[in-house]
Amino acid sequence: MHHNISLITTIAAALGFGLIFGMIAVRFKLPALVGYLAAGIVIGPATPGFVADVALAGQLAEIGVMLLMFGVGLHFSLDDLMEVRGIAVPGAVLQIGAATGMGIGMAYLWGWSLGAGLVFGLALSVASTVVLLRALEDLGILDSINGRIAVGWLVVEDLVTVLMLVMLPALAGALGGTGPDGVAAGPGANIWKTLSITLGQVAAFIVFMLVVGRKLFPWFLWRVARTGSRELFTLAVVATAVGIAYGSSELFGVSFALGAFFAGMVLRESPLSHRAAEESLPLRDAFSVLFFVSVGMLADPMVLVESPLRVLAVVAVVMFGKSLVAFALVIALRYPLNTALTVSASLAQIGEFSFILAALGMSLGLLPKEGQSLILAGAIISIALNPLLFKLIEPLQRALRARSDAARKVERSTDPLAELPMSVPQERLSGQVVLVGYGRVGRMIAASLTAQGVHIVVAEQNRELVEELRKHDIAAVVGNAAEPAVLIQAHIARAALLVIATPDTFHVRAMIETARALNPGIRTLVRTHNEEEAELLRKETGSQVFVGERELARSMAERISVDLAALKPGH
């Protein structure tokens, strides 16, 4: 009995080769994503030997796109984005515009059409959220202000990309490709009519999801969770993601990517969103591997031999062109040198959204096959070299500060938020608590101290938060408290306590050293996440260190003791 097992063969080959090459990549301290792309090249039609079914791989990749976008939506936080909107929104939009312009310029020199240049430039402008999150986690700065700005910047990039995924099919005909119906548009085609219909469908879908889906799908998820079946819950999450993506395409004519993104967004409204993310993670990881392998299958590695100068041009735009633009924008928005370098390093790579844009561009007849191969080559090289750029941040920062007067002056002298206003009463700057970090923990500490009538001065790197605090008559100064100038502005010499509530423990020792140099008798309290770090900080600094899990356990134990005492006879 003969069976057609192309699907099984394709999945087995993609996962098997993905595992092997992923392990090789990790062994060489590269992101596993590089290995997945290489696996796709090996089993693709451009290399000799076994060739997987490209058509089936493309459909599996579509599921991977759905689940990737679902994950992006599930972790999308409007509150986190609003905290850094002042830098993330204008910075990301201007950087995308600049990088897209560079891509269009290269495409023009190579004789490509305007549509090809637009897709190519957009693909080069969008960094990989997957790669960035892994890099920030490895460095331990994901929850720092620099990490939040970098993630917020990429969230804006993702939102712009989602919008372009919606608009490109409507614009394709006018740009020299095929329209949504697969037919090339003539010169007299009514682009505004097509665009209006597309945007109307998207608007109808968004309204439906916000009005109906926002209530219906979290309610449905809760009903499934009440059954107590983990299998049903996982099935409900995946079925919701894929079902909404498919339904949005069939009913509203929008892309799978947009439908899956909004599926994640509406499920985030549910208290079970964290469990939904956890339960769907293995399946999302598996299909994301299939997605990256399928992208590799569509690429031609001979582009490295036939067009090495074009590959170098792509890498230059990705790793230096758009990073320099981002650096200039961050400095222009009066953020510190360290923030500018961190954001620049974060953007110096491209990934999953670039591949999605390239695939869409090819399907619409806009992007030539060489363009997709150049994008893939640029992605592999930039992702492989990206960790090196993060390691260069500290030495480059020291070199710029040591050798450039402009680098030293630009960080503080022109920034009005870097100094406390003269209007702050002197009695509030003596015996005060200097609070470093105004995140979730810092806010609660500040609220408690303010309620007790204790004067505080906040040192925070987020300009928007500092501006908001000053509006509410709370003394605050912007900057990294590891720099002496910041603590001097916070009047640390006359403070009673230094409370470090920031999750970034990398600069804690420098903060404490500066504080004690200026105020030898000051007491210091530090927040950290693990026992090893806490023990090290206690020994090296003599500070009182609080570990989140331990303090939570202590509070719960005290509450249990109180409740048990109340239950005893006579109470």
C-alpha positions as CSV (number, residue, x, y, z in Angstrom):
1,M,0.0,0.0,0.0
2,H,1.5,3.3,-1.1
3,H,1.3,6.4,0.9
4,N,2.1,10.0,0.2
5,I,4.3,11.0,3.1
6,S,5.6,14.3,1.8
7,L,4.2,16.1,4.8
8,I,5.8,13.8,7.3
9,T,9.1,13.8,5.4
10,T,9.2,17.6,5.2
11,I,8.4,18.0,8.9
12,A,11.0,15.3,10.0
13,A,13.7,16.8,7.8
14,A,13.0,20.4,8.9
15,L,13.0,19.6,12.6
16,G,15.8,17.1,12.4
17,F,18.2,19.3,10.4
18,G,17.0,22.3,12.4
19,L,18.0,20.5,15.6
20,I,21.4,19.5,14.3
21,F,22.4,22.9,12.8
22,G,20.8,24.7,15.8
23,M,23.0,22.8,18.2
24,I,26.1,23.6,16.0
25,A,25.2,27.3,16.0
26,V,24.7,27.3,19.8
27,R,28.0,25.4,20.2
28,F,29.7,28.4,18.4
29,K,27.8,30.8,20.7
30,L,25.5,31.9,17.9
31,P,21.8,32.2,18.1
32,A,20.0,29.0,17.2
33,L,18.1,31.0,14.6
34,V,21.3,31.0,12.4
35,G,21.3,27.2,12.5
36,Y,17.7,26.9,11.5
37,L,18.3,29.1,8.4
38,A,21.4,27.1,7.5
39,A,19.3,23.9,7.8
40,G,16.8,25.3,5.4
41,I,19.6,26.0,2.9
42,V,20.9,22.5,3.2
43,I,17.5,20.8,2.5
44,G,16.4,23.4,0.0
45,P,16.5,23.1,-3.8
46,A,19.6,25.4,-4.1
47,T,21.9,22.8,-2.7
48,P,22.6,19.2,-3.8
49,G,21.3,16.1,-2.0
50,F,17.9,15.7,-0.3
51,V,15.3,18.3,-1.1
52,A,12.2,18.8,1.0
53,D,8.8,19.8,-0.4
54,V,9.1,23.5,-0.7
55,A,5.3,24.0,-1.2
56,L,4.5,22.1,2.0
57,A,7.2,23.9,3.8
58,G,5.6,27.2,2.8
59,Q,2.3,26.2,4.3
60,L,3.9,25.0,7.5
61,A,5.7,28.4,7.5
62,E,2.3,30.1,7.4
63,I,1.3,28.4,10.6
64,G,4.7,29.4,12.0
65,V,3.9,33.0,11.1
66,M,0.5,32.8,12.8
67,L,2.0,31.5,16.0
68,L,4.9,33.9,15.9
69,M,2.5,36.9,15.5
70,F,0.2,35.4,18.1
71,G,3.1,35.4,20.6
72,V,4.0,39.0,19.7
73,G,0.4,40.1,20.4
74,L,0.3,38.0,23.6
75,H,3.3,39.9,25.0
76,F,2.4,43.3,23.5
77,S,1.9,45.7,26.4
78,L,0.5,49.1,25.6
79,D,1.4,50.3,29.1
80,D,5.1,49.4,28.6
81,L,5.1,51.1,25.2
82,M,3.5,54.3,26.7
83,E,6.3,54.5,29.2
84,V,8.9,55.0,26.5
85,R,6.6,56.5,23.8
86,G,8.6,59.8,23.7
87,I,11.7,58.0,22.3
88,A,10.3,54.7,20.9
89,V,7.6,56.1,18.6
90,P,9.5,59.0,16.8
91,G,12.8,57.1,16.9
92,A,11.4,53.9,15.3
93,V,9.3,55.7,12.7
94,L,12.2,58.0,11.6
95,Q,14.7,55.1,11.7
96,I,12.4,52.9,9.5
97,G,12.0,55.8,7.1
98,A,15.8,56.3,6.9
99,A,16.6,52.6,6.4
100,T,13.8,52.2,3.9
101,G,15.3,55.1,2.0
102,M,18.7,53.4,2.0
103,G,17.1,50.2,0.6
104,I,15.3,52.1,-2.1
105,G,18.6,53.8,-3.1
106,M,20.4,50.5,-3.4
107,A,17.5,49.0,-5.4
108,Y,17.6,52.0,-7.8
109,L,21.4,51.5,-8.3
110,W,20.8,47.8,-9.0
111,G,18.0,48.5,-11.6
112,W,15.1,47.3,-9.5
113,S,11.6,48.8,-9.5
114,L,10.3,51.2,-6.8
115,G,8.1,48.5,-5.4
116,A,11.1,46.1,-5.0
117,G,13.1,48.9,-3.4
118,L,10.2,49.7,-0.9
119,V,9.9,46.0,0.1
120,F,13.6,45.6,0.3
121,G,14.1,48.7,2.4
122,L,11.3,47.9,4.8
123,A,12.8,44.4,5.3
124,L,16.2,45.9,6.1
125,S,14.7,48.4,8.6
126,V,13.0,45.9,10.9
127,A,15.0,44.1,13.6
128,S,14.2,40.7,15.1
129,T,12.4,40.8,18.4
130,V,13.3,37.2,19.0
131,V,17.1,38.0,18.7
132,L,16.8,41.2,20.7
133,L,15.0,39.6,23.7
134,R,17.5,36.8,23.8
135,A,20.4,39.2,23.8
136,L,18.9,41.5,26.5
137,E,18.2,38.4,28.7
138,D,21.7,37.1,28.3
139,L,23.1,40.6,29.4
140,G,20.6,40.8,32.2
141,I,19.3,44.2,31.1
142,L,15.8,43.2,29.7
143,D,14.0,45.1,32.6
144,S,16.4,48.1,32.6
145,I,15.4,51.4,31.1
146,N,17.7,50.7,28.1
147,G,16.1,47.3,27.7
148,R,12.6,48.7,27.8
149,I,13.4,51.4,25.3
150,A,15.0,48.9,22.9
151,V,11.9,46.6,23.2
152,G,9.5,49.5,22.9
153,W,11.4,50.6,19.8
154,L,11.0,47.2,18.2
155,V,7.3,47.0,19.2
156,V,6.7,50.2,17.2
157,E,8.7,48.6,14.3
158,D,6.5,45.5,14.6
159,L,3.3,47.6,14.5
160,V,4.5,49.5,11.4
161,T,5.4,46.2,9.8
162,V,2.0,44.8,10.5
163,L,0.4,47.9,8.9
164,M,2.6,47.4,5.8
165,L,1.7,43.8,5.6
166,V,-1.9,45.0,5.3
167,M,-1.3,47.8,2.8
168,L,1.2,46.2,0.5
169,P,-1.3,43.9,-1.3
170,A,-3.5,47.0,-2.0
171,L,-0.5,49.0,-3.2
172,A,1.2,46.2,-5.1
173,G,-0.5,46.9,-8.5
174,A,0.4,50.5,-8.5
175,L,4.0,49.6,-7.5
176,G,4.5,47.4,-10.5
177,G,3.5,44.1,-9.0
178,T,0.2,42.1,-8.9
179,G,-2.8,43.3,-7.0
180,P,-4.7,41.3,-4.3
181,D,-6.5,39.5,-7.1
182,G,-3.2,38.3,-8.6
183,V,-3.7,40.5,-11.7
184,A,-1.2,43.3,-12.6
185,A,-2.8,46.7,-12.3
186,G,-2.7,49.1,-15.3
187,P,-1.8,52.7,-15.2
188,G,-5.4,53.8,-14.7
189,A,-6.1,51.5,-11.8
190,N,-7.9,53.1,-8.9
191,I,-5.4,52.7,-6.1
192,W,-7.4,54.9,-3.7
193,K,-10.4,52.7,-4.1
194,T,-8.4,49.5,-3.5
195,L,-6.6,51.1,-0.5
196,S,-9.9,52.4,1.0
197,I,-11.5,48.9,0.7
198,T,-8.5,47.3,2.3
199,L,-8.3,49.8,5.2
200,G,-12.1,49.5,5.6
201,Q,-11.8,45.8,6.0
202,V,-9.0,46.2,8.5
203,A,-11.0,48.8,10.5
204,A,-14.0,46.4,10.5
205,F,-11.9,43.6,11.8
206,I,-10.2,45.7,14.5
207,V,-13.6,47.0,15.7
208,F,-15.0,43.4,15.8
209,M,-12.0,42.2,17.8
210,L,-12.1,45.1,20.3
211,V,-15.8,45.0,20.8
212,V,-16.6,41.3,20.5
213,G,-13.4,39.4,20.6
214,R,-12.0,41.3,23.6
215,K,-14.9,39.9,25.7
216,L,-15.7,36.6,23.9
217,F,-12.3,35.0,23.6
218,P,-11.0,35.6,27.2
219,W,-14.4,34.3,28.4
220,F,-14.1,31.2,26.2
221,L,-10.6,30.6,27.5
222,W,-11.8,30.9,31.1
223,R,-14.6,28.4,30.4
224,V,-12.1,25.9,29.0
225,A,-9.7,26.4,32.0
226,R,-12.5,25.5,34.4
227,T,-12.6,22.0,32.9
228,G,-9.3,21.4,34.6
229,S,-7.9,19.7,31.4
230,R,-4.4,21.0,30.4
231,E,-4.8,19.4,27.0
232,L,-8.0,21.2,26.3
233,F,-6.6,24.5,27.5
234,T,-3.6,24.2,25.2
235,L,-5.8,23.2,22.3
236,A,-8.1,26.2,23.0
237,V,-5.2,28.6,22.9
238,V,-3.8,27.2,19.6
239,A,-7.2,26.8,18.0
240,T,-8.0,30.4,18.9
241,A,-4.8,31.7,17.4
242,V,-5.0,29.8,14.2
243,G,-8.8,30.1,14.0
244,I,-8.9,33.9,14.4
245,A,-6.0,34.2,11.9
246,Y,-7.9,32.1,9.3
247,G,-11.3,33.6,10.0
248,S,-9.9,37.1,9.7
249,S,-8.5,36.3,6.3
250,E,-11.7,34.6,5.1
251,L,-14.3,37.1,6.5
252,F,-12.4,40.4,6.5
253,G,-9.7,39.8,3.9
254,V,-6.9,40.7,6.2
255,S,-3.6,38.8,6.5
256,F,-3.0,35.8,8.7
257,A,-0.3,37.8,10.5
258,L,-2.7,40.7,11.5
259,G,-5.4,38.2,12.6
260,A,-3.0,36.2,14.8
261,F,-1.5,39.4,16.2
262,F,-4.9,40.6,17.4
263,A,-5.8,37.2,18.7
264,G,-2.8,37.5,21.0
265,M,-3.8,41.1,21.9
266,V,-7.3,40.2,23.0
267,L,-6.2,37.1,24.9
268,R,-3.8,39.3,26.8
269,E,-6.9,40.9,28.4
270,S,-7.5,37.6,30.1
271,P,-6.1,36.8,33.6
272,L,-5.0,33.5,32.0
273,S,-2.7,35.2,29.4
274,H,0.5,34.1,31.2
275,R,-0.7,30.5,31.2
276,A,-1.8,30.8,27.6
277,A,1.7,32.0,26.7
278,E,3.3,29.2,28.7
279,E,1.1,26.4,27.3
280,S,1.4,27.5,23.7
281,L,5.2,28.1,23.9
282,P,6.4,24.6,22.8
283,L,4.1,24.6,19.8
284,R,5.1,28.1,18.9
285,D,8.8,27.2,19.2
286,A,8.4,24.1,17.0
287,F,6.5,25.9,14.2
288,S,8.9,28.9,14.4
289,V,11.7,26.4,13.6
290,L,9.7,25.2,10.6
291,F,9.2,28.9,9.6
292,F,12.9,29.7,9.7
293,V,13.9,26.5,8.0
294,S,11.4,27.2,5.2
295,V,12.9,30.7,4.7
296,G,16.3,29.1,4.4
297,M,14.9,26.7,1.7
298,L,13.9,29.6,-0.5
299,A,17.3,31.3,-0.4
300,D,20.2,30.8,-2.9
301,P,23.5,30.7,-1.1
302,M,25.3,31.4,-4.4
303,V,24.4,35.0,-3.9
304,L,27.5,35.1,-1.6
305,V,29.7,34.1,-4.5
306,E,27.9,35.9,-7.3
307,S,27.1,39.2,-5.6
308,P,29.5,39.6,-2.6
309,L,29.5,43.5,-2.9
310,R,25.7,43.5,-2.7
311,V,25.8,41.3,0.4
312,L,28.3,43.7,2.0
313,A,26.1,46.6,1.1
314,V,23.1,45.0,2.8
315,V,25.1,44.1,5.9
316,A,26.5,47.7,6.0
317,V,22.9,49.1,6.0
318,V,21.7,46.7,8.6
319,M,24.6,46.8,11.0
320,F,25.8,50.4,10.5
321,G,23.5,52.5,8.5
322,K,20.3,52.2,10.5
323,S,22.2,51.9,13.7
324,L,24.0,55.2,13.2
325,V,20.6,56.8,12.4
326,A,19.2,55.4,15.6
327,F,22.2,56.6,17.6
328,A,21.8,60.1,16.3
329,L,18.1,60.1,17.1
330,V,18.5,58.9,20.6
331,I,21.2,61.5,21.3
332,A,19.0,64.2,19.7
333,L,16.2,63.2,22.1
334,R,18.6,63.9,25.0
335,Y,19.1,60.3,26.2
336,P,22.5,59.2,27.5
337,L,25.3,57.7,25.5
338,N,24.8,54.3,27.0
339,T,21.2,54.2,25.9
340,A,22.1,55.4,22.4
341,L,24.7,52.6,22.0
342,T,22.4,49.9,23.4
343,V,19.6,50.9,21.0
344,S,22.0,51.0,18.1
345,A,23.3,47.5,18.9
346,S,19.8,46.2,19.3
347,L,18.8,47.3,15.8
348,A,21.9,46.0,14.1
349,Q,20.2,42.8,12.8
350,I,17.1,41.6,10.9
351,G,15.0,38.6,11.4
352,E,11.5,37.1,11.3
353,F,9.5,40.2,10.1
354,S,12.1,40.8,7.3
355,F,11.4,37.3,6.0
356,I,7.7,37.7,6.2
357,L,7.9,41.0,4.2
358,A,10.3,39.4,1.7
359,A,7.9,36.4,1.2
360,L,5.0,38.8,0.7
361,G,6.9,40.9,-1.7
362,M,7.8,37.9,-3.8
363,S,4.2,36.6,-3.8
364,L,3.0,40.0,-5.1
365,G,5.6,40.1,-7.9
366,L,7.5,43.0,-6.3
367,L,10.7,41.6,-4.9
368,P,13.1,39.6,-7.2
369,K,14.4,36.3,-5.9
370,E,17.8,37.8,-5.5
371,G,16.3,40.3,-3.0
372,Q,15.1,37.5,-0.8
373,S,18.5,35.8,-0.9
374,L,20.3,39.1,-0.1
375,I,17.9,39.6,2.9
376,L,18.6,36.1,4.2
377,A,22.4,36.5,3.8
378,G,22.2,39.9,5.6
379,A,20.1,38.3,8.4
380,I,22.5,35.4,9.0
381,I,25.6,37.6,9.0
382,S,24.0,40.4,11.2
383,I,22.5,37.9,13.7
384,A,25.8,36.1,14.0
385,L,27.8,39.3,14.6
386,N,25.2,41.1,16.8
387,P,26.4,39.7,20.1
388,L,29.8,41.2,19.4
389,L,28.3,44.6,19.1
390,F,26.7,44.3,22.6
391,K,30.2,43.4,24.0
392,L,31.6,46.5,22.4
393,I,29.2,48.9,24.1
394,E,31.1,49.4,27.3
395,P,34.6,49.8,25.8
396,L,33.2,52.1,23.1
397,Q,31.4,54.2,25.6
398,R,34.6,54.6,27.7
399,A,36.6,55.5,24.6
400,L,34.1,58.1,23.5
401,R,33.9,59.7,26.9
402,A,37.6,59.7,27.3
403,R,38.5,61.2,23.9
404,S,35.5,63.3,23.0
405,D,34.4,66.4,24.8
406,A,31.3,66.4,22.7
407,A,30.3,63.0,23.9
408,R,30.7,64.1,27.6
409,K,28.8,67.4,27.0
410,V,25.9,66.0,25.0
411,E,24.8,63.7,27.8
412,R,24.2,66.3,30.5
413,S,24.9,69.9,29.9
414,T,22.0,70.5,27.4
415,D,19.5,68.4,29.3
416,P,17.3,70.4,31.7
417,L,16.0,67.2,33.3
418,A,19.6,66.3,34.3
419,E,19.5,69.0,37.1
420,L,17.0,69.5,39.9
421,P,15.0,72.7,39.5
422,M,16.0,75.6,41.8
423,S,12.5,75.7,43.0
424,V,12.8,72.5,45.1
425,P,12.8,73.6,48.8
426,Q,16.1,72.9,50.6
427,E,14.4,71.2,53.5
428,R,13.3,68.4,51.1
429,L,17.0,67.9,50.1
430,S,18.3,67.1,53.6
431,G,17.7,63.7,55.3
432,Q,15.8,62.6,52.2
433,V,15.6,59.1,50.6
434,V,17.3,58.9,47.2
435,L,15.3,56.3,45.2
436,V,17.0,54.9,42.1
437,G,14.4,53.4,39.7
438,Y,10.8,54.2,39.3
439,G,9.4,51.0,37.9
440,R,6.8,48.8,39.4
441,V,8.7,48.3,42.7
442,G,10.0,51.9,42.8
443,R,6.5,53.3,42.4
444,M,5.2,51.3,45.4
445,I,8.1,52.4,47.6
446,A,7.7,56.0,46.5
447,A,3.9,55.9,47.2
448,S,4.5,54.4,50.7
449,L,7.2,57.0,51.6
450,T,5.2,59.9,50.3
451,A,2.2,58.8,52.4
452,Q,4.4,58.8,55.5
453,G,5.6,62.3,54.7
454,V,9.1,61.2,53.9
455,H,10.9,63.4,51.3
456,I,12.3,61.6,48.3
457,V,14.4,62.3,45.3
458,V,14.0,59.9,42.3
459,A,16.9,59.1,40.0
460,E,15.4,57.6,36.8
461,Q,16.7,57.1,33.2
462,N,13.3,57.4,31.6
463,R,12.7,61.0,30.6
464,E,8.9,60.6,30.3
465,L,8.7,59.4,33.9
466,V,10.9,62.2,35.2
467,E,8.7,64.8,33.5
468,E,5.6,63.2,34.9
469,L,7.1,63.1,38.4
470,R,8.0,66.8,38.3
471,K,4.4,67.6,37.2
472,H,3.3,66.0,40.5
473,D,5.8,68.0,42.5
474,I,8.1,65.0,43.1
475,A,11.8,65.8,43.0
476,A,13.4,63.8,40.2
477,V,16.5,63.8,38.0
478,V,17.1,61.9,34.8
479,G,20.2,59.8,34.3
480,N,22.1,56.7,35.2
481,A,22.8,56.8,39.0
482,A,26.1,54.9,38.4
483,E,27.4,58.3,37.2
484,P,28.5,60.5,40.1
485,A,26.8,63.6,38.5
486,V,23.4,62.0,38.9
487,L,23.7,61.3,42.6
488,I,25.3,64.7,43.2
489,Q,22.2,66.3,41.6
490,A,20.0,64.1,43.9
491,H,21.9,65.6,46.9
492,I,23.2,62.3,48.0
493,A,25.7,64.0,50.4
494,R,22.8,65.0,52.6
495,A,20.6,62.0,52.1
496,A,19.6,59.5,54.9
497,L,19.1,56.5,52.7
498,L,19.9,55.2,49.2
499,V,17.3,52.8,47.9
500,I,18.2,51.0,44.7
501,A,14.9,49.6,43.3
502,T,16.0,49.2,39.7
503,P,16.1,45.5,38.4
504,D,19.4,46.3,36.7
505,T,22.1,45.2,39.3
506,F,25.0,45.7,36.9
507,H,25.8,49.2,38.1
508,V,24.8,48.8,41.8
509,R,28.3,48.7,43.0
510,A,29.2,51.9,41.3
511,M,26.1,53.6,42.7
512,I,27.0,52.5,46.3
513,E,30.7,53.5,45.9
514,T,29.7,57.0,44.7
515,A,27.2,57.4,47.5
516,R,29.6,56.4,50.2
517,A,32.4,58.6,48.8
518,L,30.1,61.6,49.1
519,N,28.2,60.5,52.2
520,P,30.2,57.9,54.3
521,G,27.4,57.3,56.8
522,I,24.6,56.6,54.3
523,R,22.6,53.4,54.6
524,T,21.9,51.5,51.4
525,L,19.1,49.1,50.5
526,V,19.2,47.1,47.3
527,R,16.7,45.0,45.3
528,T,17.9,41.9,43.5
529,H,16.4,38.7,41.9
530,N,18.5,35.8,43.1
531,E,20.3,34.6,46.2
532,E,23.7,34.4,44.7
533,E,23.7,38.0,43.6
534,A,22.2,39.0,47.0
535,E,25.0,37.3,48.9
536,L,27.7,38.8,46.8
537,L,26.3,42.3,47.2
538,R,26.1,41.9,51.0
539,K,29.7,40.8,51.2
540,E,31.0,43.5,48.8
541,T,28.9,46.5,49.8
542,G,27.5,45.7,53.3
543,S,24.1,46.8,52.0
544,Q,20.7,45.4,53.1
545,V,19.6,43.3,50.1
546,F,16.1,42.2,49.4
547,V,15.3,39.2,47.2
548,G,11.8,39.3,45.6
549,E,10.9,35.6,46.2
550,R,12.2,35.6,49.8
551,E,10.3,38.8,50.7
552,L,7.1,37.4,49.1
553,A,7.5,34.1,51.1
554,R,8.1,36.1,54.3
555,S,5.0,38.2,53.9
556,M,2.9,35.2,53.1
557,A,4.3,33.3,56.1
558,E,3.5,36.3,58.4
559,R,0.0,36.5,57.0
560,I,-0.5,32.7,57.6
561,S,0.7,33.1,61.2
562,V,-1.8,35.9,61.8
563,D,-4.7,34.0,60.3
564,L,-3.8,30.8,62.3
565,A,-3.6,32.8,65.5
566,A,-7.0,34.3,64.8
567,L,-8.5,30.8,64.4
568,K,-7.3,29.6,67.8
569,P,-10.0,29.3,70.6
570,G,-10.3,32.5,72.5
571,H,-9.6,34.8,69.6
